[in-house]
């Protein structure tokens, strides 16, 4: 086995052993056309690869609507806040992101020890990673797109909800990215559609704030880029009582365990 393939196997096995559900590798040339300042080589000029790490969300965390329905001591608005903050925000967002951050950090040290400059990026663009920068100040624009990296690493394609849809888990996955100068063996891109497109549209129909709209320049073939427009402020400001992650819950793709 040559050194490139051997290192790639080491990286992949390390990610899975550390707890990642999915791992894919993209060469930097798949990021041509990224917004100025946000491509892999804007961080590491000698970058050769981007490792995309995915962690599956537990189905029972995503499908939490019925919990506490008989808990009469909680008024409806309190029950909704508990389910959103105590269950979903912690177990479906903050904790998975921190777990991904740890895997990415350890992978960066592993590759750095092999002589390759490597940057582990935080899993999300959130207040606990940048308390002095408001999301609105950043114009709802992430430092680096983990979703684009996941698609370019062959883990899935964009769906009509602009989330990454995987064959194994649908959209119920959180991601982070590791940018590295290591010349790793890339994974192939998805070649067959995963999102069910116009035959489904459950994510669009279920969105409580109607935050997903058609994109006039929707691409043909595999959705390597978002096929819809997401109105970020509409997504973040939902009608009272509507839970986060509705578009995750209603997507029929992937195995769901009851």
C-alpha positions as CSV (number, residue, x, y, z in Angstrom):
1,X,0.0,0.0,0.0
2,X,1.4,3.4,-0.9
3,X,1.9,6.2,1.7
4,X,-1.0,8.3,0.4
5,X,-3.5,5.3,0.7
6,X,-2.0,4.2,4.0
7,X,-2.4,7.7,5.5
8,X,-5.9,7.9,4.2
9,X,-6.8,4.6,5.8
10,X,-5.3,5.8,9.1
11,X,-7.4,9.0,9.0
12,X,-10.6,7.2,8.1
13,X,-10.2,4.5,10.7
14,X,-9.2,7.1,13.3
15,X,-12.4,9.1,12.7
16,X,-14.7,6.1,13.0
17,X,-12.9,4.8,16.1
18,X,-13.3,8.2,17.7
19,X,-17.0,8.1,17.2
20,X,-17.8,9.7,13.8
21,X,-20.7,8.2,12.0
22,X,-19.5,9.3,8.5
23,X,-16.2,10.4,7.1
24,X,-15.4,11.5,3.6
25,X,-12.5,13.2,1.9
26,X,-12.6,15.9,-0.8
27,X,-9.7,17.3,-2.8
28,X,-9.4,21.1,-2.7
29,X,-10.1,21.4,-6.4
30,X,-13.7,20.6,-5.7
31,X,-14.0,23.9,-3.9
32,X,-13.2,26.0,-6.9
33,X,-15.8,28.8,-6.9
34,X,-16.2,29.0,-3.1
35,X,-17.0,32.5,-1.9
36,X,-13.8,34.7,-1.7
37,X,-12.0,34.2,1.6
38,X,-13.9,31.0,2.5
39,X,-12.1,28.3,0.5
40,X,-9.7,25.7,2.0
41,X,-6.6,27.5,0.7
42,X,-7.8,30.8,2.3
43,X,-7.0,29.0,5.6
44,X,-4.0,26.8,4.6
45,X,-2.4,27.9,1.3
46,X,-0.8,24.4,0.9
47,X,-4.1,22.6,1.6
48,X,-4.7,19.4,-0.5
49,X,-7.6,17.8,1.2
50,X,-10.7,18.5,3.3
51,X,-11.9,15.7,5.6
52,X,-15.7,15.9,6.3
53,X,-16.8,14.3,9.6
54,X,-20.5,13.6,10.3
55,X,-22.2,12.5,13.5
56,X,-25.7,11.1,13.4
57,X,-28.4,12.6,15.6
58,X,-30.5,10.1,17.6
59,X,-33.9,9.7,16.1
60,X,-35.6,10.1,19.5
61,X,-34.0,13.5,19.9
62,X,-35.3,14.7,16.5
63,X,-38.7,13.2,17.1
64,X,-39.5,14.8,20.5
65,X,-42.9,16.4,19.8
66,X,-44.9,14.0,21.9
67,X,-42.7,14.1,25.0
68,X,-44.2,15.5,28.2
69,X,-47.7,15.7,26.6
70,X,-49.3,14.4,29.8
71,X,-47.1,16.4,32.1
72,X,-49.9,18.7,33.4
73,X,-47.6,20.7,35.6
74,X,-46.0,22.3,32.5
75,X,-48.0,24.9,30.6
76,X,-47.8,24.4,26.8
77,X,-45.4,27.2,26.2
78,X,-43.1,25.9,29.0
79,X,-43.3,22.4,27.6
80,X,-42.2,23.6,24.2
81,X,-39.2,25.5,25.6
82,X,-38.1,22.5,27.6
83,X,-38.2,20.2,24.6
84,X,-36.4,22.7,22.5
85,X,-33.6,23.7,24.9
86,X,-33.3,20.7,27.3
87,X,-33.6,18.0,24.7
88,X,-32.9,19.3,21.2
89,X,-30.5,22.2,21.6
90,X,-28.4,20.2,24.0
91,X,-28.5,16.7,22.7
92,X,-29.2,17.5,19.0
93,X,-27.0,20.5,18.6
94,X,-24.5,21.6,21.2
95,X,-23.3,18.2,22.4
96,X,-22.9,16.7,18.9
97,X,-21.0,19.8,17.8
98,X,-18.6,19.5,20.7
99,X,-18.1,15.8,20.0
100,X,-17.2,16.6,16.4
101,X,-14.9,19.4,17.6
102,X,-13.0,16.9,19.7
103,X,-12.6,14.3,16.9
104,X,-11.5,17.1,14.5
105,X,-9.0,18.4,17.0
106,X,-7.4,15.0,17.6
107,X,-7.3,14.3,13.9
108,X,-5.5,17.6,13.4
109,X,-2.8,16.6,15.9
110,X,-2.5,13.2,14.3
111,X,-1.9,14.7,10.8
112,X,0.3,17.5,12.2
113,X,2.5,14.8,13.8
114,X,2.9,13.3,10.3
115,X,4.2,16.7,9.1
116,X,1.1,18.1,7.5
117,X,-0.3,21.5,8.5
118,X,-3.9,20.9,9.5
119,X,-6.8,23.1,10.7
120,X,-9.7,21.7,12.7
121,X,-12.7,24.0,12.2
122,X,-15.4,24.4,14.8
123,X,-18.5,22.4,14.0
124,X,-20.9,25.4,13.9
125,X,-21.0,29.1,13.7
126,X,-22.6,29.8,17.1
127,X,-22.5,32.2,20.1
128,X,-20.5,29.8,22.3
129,X,-17.6,29.8,19.7
130,X,-17.7,33.5,19.1
131,X,-19.4,35.3,22.0
132,X,-18.2,38.8,20.8
133,X,-19.6,38.4,17.3
134,X,-23.3,38.4,16.6
135,X,-24.6,36.1,13.9
136,X,-26.4,39.1,12.3
137,X,-23.1,41.0,12.3
138,X,-21.6,38.1,10.3
139,X,-24.6,38.3,7.9
140,X,-25.6,34.7,8.7
141,X,-22.5,33.6,6.7
142,X,-20.4,30.8,8.1
143,X,-16.6,30.9,8.1
144,X,-16.5,27.6,6.1
145,X,-19.4,25.6,4.8
146,X,-19.4,22.2,6.4
147,X,-22.4,21.2,4.3
148,X,-20.6,22.0,1.0
149,X,-17.6,20.0,2.3
150,X,-19.8,17.0,3.1
151,X,-21.3,17.0,-0.4
152,X,-17.9,17.4,-2.0
153,X,-16.5,14.6,0.1
154,X,-19.2,12.3,-1.3
155,X,-21.3,11.9,1.9
156,X,-24.5,13.0,0.3
157,X,-26.2,15.7,-1.8
158,X,-28.1,18.8,-0.9
159,X,-31.8,18.3,-0.5
160,X,-34.7,20.8,-1.2
161,X,-34.3,21.9,2.4
162,X,-30.7,22.8,1.7
163,X,-29.4,20.3,4.2
164,X,-27.1,17.4,3.3
165,X,-29.2,14.3,2.6
166,X,-27.3,11.1,3.2
167,X,-28.5,7.6,2.1
168,X,-27.9,6.2,5.5
169,X,-29.4,8.8,7.8
170,X,-31.2,11.3,5.6
171,X,-30.5,14.9,7.0
172,X,-30.1,13.8,10.6
173,X,-26.4,14.4,10.7
174,X,-24.2,17.2,12.1
175,X,-20.9,18.0,10.4
176,X,-17.5,19.6,10.8
177,X,-14.4,19.8,8.5
178,X,-10.7,19.4,8.8
179,X,-8.5,21.2,6.3
180,X,-5.1,19.6,5.7
181,X,-2.0,19.8,3.5
182,X,-2.0,16.0,3.5
183,X,-2.6,14.6,0.0
184,X,-5.4,12.1,1.0
185,X,-7.2,9.8,-1.4
186,X,-10.6,11.5,-2.2
187,X,-14.0,9.8,-2.1
188,X,-16.2,9.8,-5.2
189,X,-19.1,12.3,-5.5
190,X,-22.6,11.0,-5.3
191,X,-23.8,10.0,-8.8
192,X,-27.5,9.2,-8.1
193,X,-30.1,11.5,-6.5
194,X,-30.8,11.0,-2.8
195,X,-33.3,13.8,-2.2
196,X,-36.8,12.8,-3.6
197,X,-37.3,16.2,-5.0
198,X,-40.7,17.2,-6.3
199,X,-42.1,13.7,-5.5
200,X,-41.8,14.6,-1.8
201,X,-41.3,18.2,-0.8
202,X,-42.2,17.3,2.8
203,X,-39.6,19.7,4.1
204,X,-41.0,22.7,2.2
205,X,-44.6,21.9,3.2
206,X,-43.7,21.4,6.9
207,X,-41.6,24.5,7.4
208,X,-43.6,26.5,9.9
209,X,-42.1,29.9,8.8
210,X,-42.1,29.1,5.1
211,X,-38.4,29.8,5.1
212,X,-37.6,27.6,2.1
213,X,-38.2,29.0,-1.3
214,X,-37.4,28.0,-4.9
215,X,-34.1,29.1,-6.5
216,X,-34.6,30.3,-10.1
217,X,-31.2,28.9,-11.1
218,X,-31.7,25.5,-9.5
219,X,-29.1,23.1,-10.9
220,X,-29.8,20.0,-12.8
221,X,-28.6,16.5,-11.9
222,X,-27.0,15.9,-8.5
223,X,-27.5,18.9,-6.1
224,X,-23.8,19.7,-5.4
225,X,-25.0,23.2,-4.3
226,X,-28.2,24.3,-2.5
227,X,-31.2,23.9,-4.8
228,X,-33.4,26.2,-2.8
229,X,-33.2,29.6,-1.0
230,X,-33.3,29.5,2.8
231,X,-34.3,32.7,4.5
232,X,-32.1,32.5,7.6
233,X,-34.0,34.9,9.8
234,X,-37.3,33.2,8.9
235,X,-35.7,29.8,9.9
236,X,-34.4,31.3,13.2
237,X,-37.7,33.1,14.1
238,X,-40.4,30.5,14.0
239,X,-44.0,30.8,15.1
240,X,-44.4,30.2,18.8
241,X,-44.6,26.5,19.7
242,X,-43.0,25.2,16.5
243,X,-39.9,23.1,17.2
244,X,-36.4,23.4,15.7
245,X,-35.5,20.8,13.1
246,X,-38.9,20.2,11.6
247,X,-37.2,19.7,8.2
248,X,-35.0,17.0,9.8
249,X,-38.0,15.2,11.3
250,X,-40.2,15.0,8.2
251,X,-37.6,13.9,5.6
252,X,-38.4,10.3,4.7
253,X,-34.8,9.5,3.6
254,X,-32.7,7.3,5.8
255,X,-33.4,4.6,8.3
256,X,-35.5,5.7,11.3
257,X,-35.6,3.4,14.3
258,X,-38.9,3.3,16.2
